[in-house]
């Protein structure tokens, strides 16, 4: 039996690409499922549709032992998404910093509960700054979406630039798609925040605006998967044109 194995760099590259793709898919699927799961679990426990997604944090079912049965799902999904964002390696160090910040803010969105009747459990943090009308819960939500918007607008070109000369029409299509997603997501969140303050957290339109923003966030990750498939084909074609080289001997570094 031959135990003299060498590192298969092609396999490593393919494995890394697949890991990226799987992580992006998981983030997208969880984002799509988030509002659906909250509404469905609430319905199963006899809780009517809430005005906002954050209201599910304290949505009560006084019959069961757990009076807030949806909170576990609310925090659990956000914790997983936040962890994935922190662990997702960006294609540039600056993109990675923004993704890390987005992940931390998503975790904060889960950790800090929404304010009830103007009372925030962590109001003492913002009170010295004169920001009594805000909550850490809301700040983290807006900050998370803002960080993702920055990634979409400013750092999509880190990989998309590979298509600029090889496939200009596809490059333009993805570029405008990313801009559209970012614009839609920003408008949805601004609308949700504005309606929240204008109607004091009441009204079905707030939930719809939040839902739209989250699904725009999910759409980004699926479009990114599609783009990276196209970019991967360009890189493979370029690699095929290069002269074949033996992989380096790394035995002295392991």
Backbone torsions as a table, in degrees:
resi	resn	phi	psi	omega
1	UNK	NA	134.1	-176.3
2	UNK	-92.0	119.1	178.5
3	UNK	-105.8	9.1	-179.2
4	UNK	-88.3	77.6	-178.3
5	UNK	-94.0	150.8	175.4
6	UNK	-117.8	153.8	177.9
7	UNK	-62.4	130.5	177.5
8	UNK	-95.8	95.5	-174.3
9	UNK	-67.4	-31.6	176.6
10	UNK	-64.4	-40.6	178.4
11	UNK	-66.5	-39.9	179.1
12	UNK	-62.6	-45.0	178.7
13	UNK	-60.1	-44.1	-179.0
14	UNK	-66.0	-38.9	178.4
15	UNK	-64.4	-41.8	178.8
16	UNK	-64.2	-42.6	178.7
17	UNK	-63.4	-39.8	179.7
18	UNK	-66.8	-36.7	178.4
19	UNK	-65.0	-44.5	175.4
20	UNK	-56.0	-49.0	-175.3
21	UNK	-63.1	-42.7	-179.3
22	UNK	-64.5	-40.8	-179.1
23	UNK	-66.7	-41.6	177.3
24	UNK	-63.0	-41.1	179.9
25	UNK	-63.7	-42.8	179.8
26	UNK	-62.4	-42.9	178.7
27	UNK	-61.7	-45.1	180.0
28	UNK	-63.2	-44.2	-179.3
29	UNK	-64.0	-43.4	179.7
30	UNK	-64.1	-38.2	179.0
31	UNK	-65.4	-40.8	177.6
32	UNK	-65.6	-41.2	-175.3
33	UNK	-74.3	-24.8	-171.9
34	UNK	-52.2	-60.4	-179.1
35	UNK	-66.1	-33.8	-179.4
36	UNK	-65.0	-43.5	-179.0
37	UNK	-65.6	-42.8	-180.0
38	UNK	-60.2	-46.5	-179.0
39	UNK	-66.6	-42.7	-178.3
40	UNK	-66.5	-47.1	179.7
41	UNK	-63.0	-41.9	177.2
42	UNK	-59.8	-42.7	179.4
43	UNK	-63.3	-39.9	179.5
44	UNK	-63.0	-29.6	179.7
45	UNK	-97.7	12.8	175.8
46	UNK	77.7	19.8	179.3
47	UNK	-96.9	125.1	-179.0
48	UNK	-70.7	163.0	-179.0
49	UNK	-60.0	129.9	-175.7
50	UNK	-87.0	157.5	179.8
51	UNK	-63.1	-33.2	178.9
52	UNK	-137.7	162.5	176.6
53	UNK	-64.5	-35.9	-179.6
54	UNK	-64.2	-26.6	179.4
55	UNK	-64.2	-21.0	177.9
56	UNK	-68.8	-15.4	178.0
57	UNK	-61.0	-40.4	-177.4
58	UNK	-113.6	7.7	-179.6
59	UNK	-59.5	124.8	-169.2
60	UNK	-108.9	142.6	168.2
61	UNK	-123.0	103.1	-172.2
62	UNK	-77.7	-2.8	-178.0
63	UNK	-84.0	-41.1	-175.6
64	UNK	-84.8	170.2	179.3
65	UNK	-64.8	-43.6	177.4
66	UNK	-86.6	106.0	-175.3
67	UNK	-74.3	-14.3	177.6
68	UNK	-126.6	71.9	-171.0
69	UNK	-68.9	-19.9	-177.3
70	UNK	-87.7	-16.9	-176.1
71	UNK	-59.9	-38.5	179.9
72	UNK	-58.6	-44.7	179.5
73	UNK	-68.5	-40.6	179.2
74	UNK	-57.3	-54.5	-177.6
75	UNK	-71.6	-38.4	-177.2
76	UNK	-61.4	-48.5	-179.5
77	UNK	-64.8	-42.1	179.7
78	UNK	-64.1	-37.5	178.3
79	UNK	-64.0	-41.6	-180.0
80	UNK	-65.8	-46.3	179.8
81	UNK	-62.6	-44.0	178.8
82	UNK	-61.1	-42.3	178.7
83	UNK	-63.8	-43.5	179.1
84	UNK	-62.2	-40.1	179.6
85	UNK	-64.8	-39.0	178.7
86	UNK	-67.8	-38.5	-176.9
87	UNK	-83.4	-15.9	-178.5
88	UNK	-70.4	120.5	-178.5
89	UNK	-81.2	115.4	178.6
90	UNK	-66.8	163.1	-178.2
91	UNK	-82.7	-9.6	169.8
92	UNK	-136.8	159.6	-177.6
93	UNK	-66.3	-31.6	179.1
94	UNK	-72.2	-39.8	176.0
95	UNK	-61.0	-40.6	-179.2
96	UNK	-63.4	-36.9	178.2
97	UNK	-64.2	-41.9	179.0
98	UNK	-67.3	-37.8	177.1
99	UNK	-66.8	-39.7	176.4
100	UNK	-61.5	-43.4	179.1
101	UNK	-63.5	-41.8	178.2
102	UNK	-60.4	-43.8	179.4
103	UNK	-62.0	-41.6	179.2
104	UNK	-65.0	-41.1	179.2
105	UNK	-67.9	-34.9	175.7
106	UNK	-63.6	-41.1	176.1
107	UNK	-63.0	-39.7	177.2
108	UNK	-63.8	-36.1	177.6
109	UNK	-60.3	-34.0	178.6
110	UNK	-81.4	-38.4	-174.8
111	UNK	-72.6	-44.5	-176.6
112	UNK	-90.7	117.0	-178.5
113	UNK	-72.7	159.6	177.9
114	UNK	-68.0	159.0	176.5
115	UNK	-76.6	147.7	178.1
116	UNK	-122.1	123.0	-178.6
117	UNK	53.6	38.5	178.4
118	UNK	79.0	0.3	-179.3
119	UNK	-102.1	122.7	-179.2
120	UNK	-115.2	129.2	-178.6
121	UNK	-59.4	-28.6	-179.1
122	UNK	-109.7	27.1	-179.2
123	UNK	-62.8	-24.5	-179.2
124	UNK	-64.9	-19.9	178.9
125	UNK	-74.1	-39.8	-175.7
126	UNK	-93.6	-21.7	-177.3
127	UNK	-56.3	-44.9	179.3
128	UNK	-61.1	-21.0	180.0
129	UNK	-91.9	-0.1	-178.9
130	UNK	75.7	18.7	-177.2
131	UNK	-104.7	51.9	-174.9
132	UNK	-71.2	-18.5	-179.3
133	UNK	-84.9	-6.7	-179.3
134	UNK	-104.0	166.8	175.5
135	UNK	-135.6	153.0	177.6
136	UNK	-62.7	-31.7	177.9
137	UNK	-60.7	-50.5	-179.2
138	UNK	-68.5	-39.8	179.6
139	UNK	-61.5	-43.9	-179.8
140	UNK	-64.0	-38.6	179.9
141	UNK	-63.6	-49.4	-178.9
142	UNK	-66.1	-40.1	-179.5
143	UNK	-64.7	-38.2	179.5
144	UNK	-62.6	-47.2	179.0
145	UNK	-66.2	-35.5	178.6
146	UNK	-64.1	-41.6	179.0
147	UNK	-63.5	-42.2	178.3
148	UNK	-65.0	-38.5	178.1
149	UNK	-61.8	-39.2	177.2
150	UNK	-62.1	-43.5	178.9
151	UNK	-60.7	-43.9	-177.6
152	UNK	-66.7	-44.7	-173.6
153	UNK	-76.2	-43.5	-170.4
154	UNK	-99.8	-22.1	-171.8
155	UNK	-119.4	2.5	176.5
156	UNK	-63.4	-29.4	-178.2
157	UNK	-68.0	-13.1	-179.6
158	UNK	-57.3	-36.7	176.8
159	UNK	-108.0	-32.9	-176.4
160	UNK	-63.3	-26.4	-178.3
161	UNK	-61.5	-21.9	178.6
162	UNK	-64.6	-21.3	-178.9
163	UNK	-95.1	-5.8	-172.2
164	UNK	-62.4	-40.1	180.0
165	UNK	-99.0	-30.8	-177.0
166	UNK	-78.3	-33.0	-178.3
167	UNK	-151.5	74.8	-176.3
168	UNK	-55.3	-43.0	179.4
169	UNK	-60.5	-40.6	179.3
170	UNK	-68.7	-38.1	176.4
171	UNK	-57.6	-48.4	-178.9
172	UNK	-63.5	-40.4	-179.3
173	UNK	-62.2	-47.2	178.6
174	UNK	-66.1	-39.9	-179.0
175	UNK	-59.1	-46.4	179.5
176	UNK	-71.8	-30.6	176.1
177	UNK	-64.6	-44.5	178.3
178	UNK	-63.1	-43.1	178.8
179	UNK	-62.5	-40.5	178.8
180	UNK	-64.2	-42.2	178.9
181	UNK	-63.1	-45.7	-179.5
182	UNK	-62.1	-45.4	-179.6
183	UNK	-63.3	-44.6	-179.6
184	UNK	-62.7	-42.6	-178.5
185	UNK	-65.5	-43.2	179.9
186	UNK	-65.1	-44.6	179.4
187	UNK	-61.8	-42.4	-178.9
188	UNK	-62.7	-43.5	-178.2
189	UNK	-70.8	-42.0	177.6
190	UNK	-61.3	-41.0	178.5
191	UNK	-64.6	-42.1	179.8
192	UNK	-62.4	-45.0	-180.0
193	UNK	-65.0	-43.3	-178.9
194	UNK	-63.4	-45.2	179.2
195	UNK	-65.2	-35.5	-179.8
196	UNK	-61.0	-46.1	-178.9
197	UNK	-75.8	-34.7	-178.3
198	UNK	-69.9	-36.1	-176.0
199	UNK	-111.7	14.4	175.9
200	UNK	55.7	42.5	174.8
201	UNK	76.6	15.0	-179.0
202	UNK	-118.9	145.6	176.7
203	UNK	122.1	138.9	-177.5
204	UNK	-67.8	-24.1	-176.1
205	UNK	-67.1	-26.9	179.0
206	UNK	-65.2	-47.6	178.8
207	UNK	-60.2	-41.8	-179.8
208	UNK	-64.2	-40.5	-180.0
209	UNK	-67.0	-43.1	177.3
210	UNK	-62.4	-43.1	179.4
211	UNK	-59.3	-46.0	-179.6
212	UNK	-61.9	-42.1	179.5
213	UNK	-63.7	-40.4	-179.8
214	UNK	-68.2	-39.1	179.2
215	UNK	-72.4	-27.4	172.5
216	UNK	-66.6	-39.6	175.2
217	UNK	-59.8	-43.1	178.2
218	UNK	-64.7	-40.1	-178.4
219	UNK	-60.1	-35.4	-179.6
220	UNK	-57.8	-42.4	-175.2
221	UNK	-71.4	-33.7	176.8
222	UNK	-72.6	-38.6	176.2
223	UNK	-65.5	-37.7	178.1
224	UNK	-61.9	-39.7	175.9
225	UNK	-60.0	-45.2	179.6
226	UNK	-62.7	-44.5	179.2
227	UNK	-61.6	-44.0	-177.3
228	UNK	-66.8	-28.2	174.0
229	UNK	-63.6	-44.3	178.6
230	UNK	-66.0	-42.8	178.8
231	UNK	-63.8	-39.8	179.1
232	UNK	-61.4	-37.9	177.7
233	UNK	-65.1	-37.9	177.9
234	UNK	-65.4	-43.7	-178.6
235	UNK	-67.2	-37.5	178.4
236	UNK	-66.2	-40.5	178.4
237	UNK	-64.2	-38.8	178.9
238	UNK	-68.4	-38.8	179.9
239	UNK	-65.3	-35.4	-178.9
240	UNK	-65.3	-24.5	-179.0
241	UNK	-83.6	-14.3	-178.7
242	UNK	-80.3	150.2	177.1
243	UNK	-64.5	142.4	-178.0
244	UNK	-67.7	134.5	178.7
245	UNK	-130.5	140.3	176.8
246	UNK	-70.1	141.0	178.2
247	UNK	-63.5	147.3	-177.5
248	UNK	-68.1	154.3	176.5
249	UNK	-82.3	111.7	-177.4
250	UNK	-103.8	13.6	-174.5
251	UNK	-61.6	-32.5	-177.5
252	UNK	-80.8	-5.0	-179.2
253	UNK	-108.6	-4.8	-177.0
254	UNK	-96.9	NA	NA
